[in-house]
Each structure stands twice: as C-alpha cells, then as structure tokens.
Amino acid sequence: MRRVYLDHSATTPVDPRVVEAMLPYLTEIYGNASSVHHFGQEARAAVDRARHEVAALIGARPNETVFLSGGTEANNLAIRGIAEAAEQHGRHIITSQIEHSAVRGVCDALEKRGWEVTRLPVYDDGIVRVEDVIEALRDDTVLVTVMLANNEIGTIQPVAEIGRLVRERRAAGHRHLWLHTDAVQAAGRIPVGVEALGCDLLSLSAHKLYAPKGVGALYVRRGVRLVTQNVGGHQERERRAGTESVASIVAFGVAAELARTELDARAEHVRRLRDRFERGVAQSIEDVVFNGDAARRLPHLSNISFRYIEGEGLLINLDLQGIAVSTGSACSSGSLEPSPVIRALGRNDELARGSIRFSFGKDNTEEDVDYMLEVLPRAVENLRRLSPLYQRAQAERAACETQPVVAGN
Ligand SMILES: Cc1ncc(COP(=O)(O)O)c(C=O)c1O
C-alpha cells in the first residue's frame, strides 16, 4: 500500500544527514560531556558546536541556549522558572486560549497554586490581538506567554508586536515583566529571530525539524533570572541538571544548521504542495471550512473542517488507505472532545469535531498530494452517506430547491 505521511506538525523523520552525524556519538565518541578526560572533552566540544548551531537558528548567543528534553520541558522551565523567580513582584500571567497543552497545563497548574492567569481570546482568524494584551497587562503581571505559531491551525501570532510592548513597559519601569514564546512549530519553517521578536525566552523542539525526539532547547536572554526546575547537577550552567544526551544534541545541531540553510527552499516547497492540496479540496469537496488566517500561517499546514462528519472517523478511514493526518479532538471517556483551538475560532462543536490537520514536509511530493486528492473526496463522501446530519441537510436542501420562488422575496 502507498503510504503518505502528512503529519509533520506531530513529528518529522530524522534526516539521513542528521543520523550520519549523530551515530559516532553513540559508538565511538561516547564520553560524558562533564568528564575531564579525552572522551569527555570530545563530547563537550560536540555539545558546544551544536549549541552554536541551535543559537544561530534563532539569532541568539550560544550561552543563552539551554539544552533539555524537548518543547514540553522548555515550556515548563520557562513558565515555572519565571513565575517562581518573579513571585515577589507579582503572580499574574497572560497567555492565549490556543496554546499547546505544554503551556496550558503549566498555566493551569500555577493557577491552582495561587497565580492568576488571563487567557486571551483569538478571533475567527485564529490570531491574538495586541490591544487585548495591553488591556490584560497589570502592575503584577510577570509573564506574557504567547506561542509564535499554533500547532493545529498554524496561525502566526504577533509576538514581535507584543515584544515591543513588553520592552516599552519594562523601559517605563515595569522591570519584572518577561515575554516567553513557544516557537516549537515555527522554528525551521519560518524565520525566527529573538531580537526581532523581542522575546526573553523561546522554546524549541528538535523532532519538529528532522532530528530525534527527546531533545530541545530553551533560549534565555542574558540577564533573565529563572528558578531551575530540574536540580541535582551542574550541567547547562546550573539551569538544567542531568547528563547531556550528546548524540541527540549533536543531531539537533546539524538539523538546526540544515533548517537554517534550507529554510527558504523547504518553505517554498511545502507551501506549493499545501496550496495545490487546498485548491484541490475546494474544487472537489463541498461543505468544507478552512480554519485559520489564510495568509498569516505556517506554509506547511492546512486545517480543514468537514461538515457533517467526525474528524476522528475520517482520520481512521484515511489511515486504512495509507495516509497519516491528525485531528485536534481528543478522545476522553469514550466521547470526542471538540478541539479547543477550533472552538476558540468561534466555530461550533460540529465544525470543531470535524476538523483535520494536514501538515506537509520537505520530502512530500506532488504525487503525494495527488494521491490524497484521489482518496480524500471519496472518504468524505462515504462517511457523509452514513451521517444522519448530512442526510437531513441534503433533504432540507432538496426541499428548498423545489420551493417556488416568491416574487419580491
Ligand atoms: C507548539 C508546541 N509546543 C510544544 C510541543 C511539545 O514539544 P515536545 O514534543 O518536544 O515535548 C509541541 C509538540 O507537539 C508543540 O507543537
């Protein structure tokens, strides 16, 4: 069976060039980067080289980059670390309603411990408004955390504008106000620069950019004080204890270098495939809604709600035909919870349940898109035929069409 992977926002395959670069660090150069002997020094040098590359991807200095286990840990360290460090200055955090669960969960946990959290809405375009940030800011706000690009609909948030606002407030005397952004989905897909964004902390995950799972980084601007969450060792300049996963870090470094040098070509490639796919869907399937702002979004991602059907059913149907996609709905206690991100766009539960994310990667081809466009319309039609909602809608449409048109109406 033909297999087409369209779930690159969930994870990406490891690039063969990355595998090649990391292998010696499993078999030959296996020292602990903290050891003083030759084996250790070689491992340390490799970690330092990787740190340069990861920092270069986001325009940071190497010593502002902390390696850790991935995007989830980066978000935990950033948000908890700032909240605990700035506690005596305030306990208010501003975030958005469409954050990844790794940010949402940390904010919820802090709320239970007495912090106040303002969750900014997005509008039908899936984008946070800077005016809402201005309105939400208080004297006791210590952190604004807004993602750079959303993982379900790909919308790009106005982080640079929020960054300017935070800097202005800080210059005006609000000294303990910091900006964090989760750039896990954005990095390697659009240009990301910490100076242009004006952020103080930024989260990265290697497995979204063709490196292995289980490694990531947090950018911490020089001068920002964080309370370390993972204690018990001196690694990463006391910011994250634990023996470095040298081979994974090497892989992350090489993947970051490739992502930087190939960024434009990759973006153009996936945008072309995504746009071809969306044109095909619009022409061949009726009753679909494209979610998220059409222009201000990541080039590789398309999120579509298919009326009258459950996204989960469509996902399984496509999987049986070799196509991997994902839904934002979560199956909890036997019922499908509609995606909170799609709900935040103001869509009803039916559209939120019927949404599917298609995310393209650098190795997808036009033939993949064509196969998708062959399979998808049939799968949607088959599921709709079984849907009582669809049958009712069709009957109502047929009735409308046979109604005589009354003059003057
Ligand atoms: C926006 C966003 N943040 C954080 C994460 C978590 O990253 P990791 O899988 O490396 O823990 C993800 C992964 O899906 C993500 O999409």
The ligand as an ORCA input file, in Angstrom:
! r2SCAN-3c Opt
* xyz 0 1
  C       3.508     24.195     19.893
  C       4.127     23.039     20.599
  N       4.716     23.213     21.793
  C       5.281     22.205     22.455
  C       5.293     20.932     21.963
  C       5.927     19.825     22.762
  O       7.197     19.512     22.287
  P       7.864     18.078     22.671
  O       7.117     17.066     21.895
  O       9.291     18.225     22.221
  O       7.758     17.928     24.136
  C       4.706     20.682     20.725
  C       4.668     19.305     20.174
  O       3.684     18.875     19.613
  C       4.100     21.761     20.016
  O       3.505     21.578     18.848
*
